[in-house]
Amino acid sequence: MDGATGTPQMYMYKNTTGVENGRRWKKVQKMTSSQANQIATLFLNRASSALIQKNAHYALTDDKLWNFRTQANYQELTPTQVCMSHMLKQVTTMLKATNNPMPLSFGTGTSEGILQKPVDLINYAILWVCNEVVREADATGCTVQEVIDRIVKEGAQDEVGGMEGWNKKENLGNIYVSQFAQPLLLDDL
């Protein structure tokens, strides 16, 4: 929000779909860090709840990756490949929604809304890690718990996950964002 007027600060982005209302640029609102954190908290909480509930339904044994192992055997894939195919299904649905916007909803009853797809994607990413932990344990002769202990220790040393230099000027991705993808602030016009 603009402190002086209380109105949302607007950005201009190049309209990639052509000229709209006679303009090549289109206005979009800014999202604050606080607003983005609200969304992140909501989705991470929903992902955690969904992971517990769905895992109890899909894993018929104490092996929480049983569903992936079973599908892998039938399809002659690895459990990680099966997990990735489930992830791709979520991404494909989200991509379709990008091209044909749908109402933002988690869904009702037995019908899942489009907002459930990112929740499921978060959980499949976690399950991908779980499958890879088992794969590494099998490949190295370690126990699953030894691999978990190692990655937990590594993760505790750097909470950002190896991103300590992400905001330095030498970072190519950051240079790209700062030099080429920066939106044009309406106040700067």
Secondary structure, 3 states (H helix, E strand, C coil): CCCCCCCCCEEEEECCCCCECCECEEEEECCCHHHHHHHHHHHHHHHHHHHHHHHHHHCCCCCCCHHHHHHHHHHCCCHHHHHHHHHHHHHHHHHHHHHCCCCCCCEECCEECCCHHHHHHHHHHHHHHHHHHHHHHHHHCCCHHHHHHHHHHHHHHCCCCCCCCCCCCCCHHHHHHHHHCCCEEHHHC
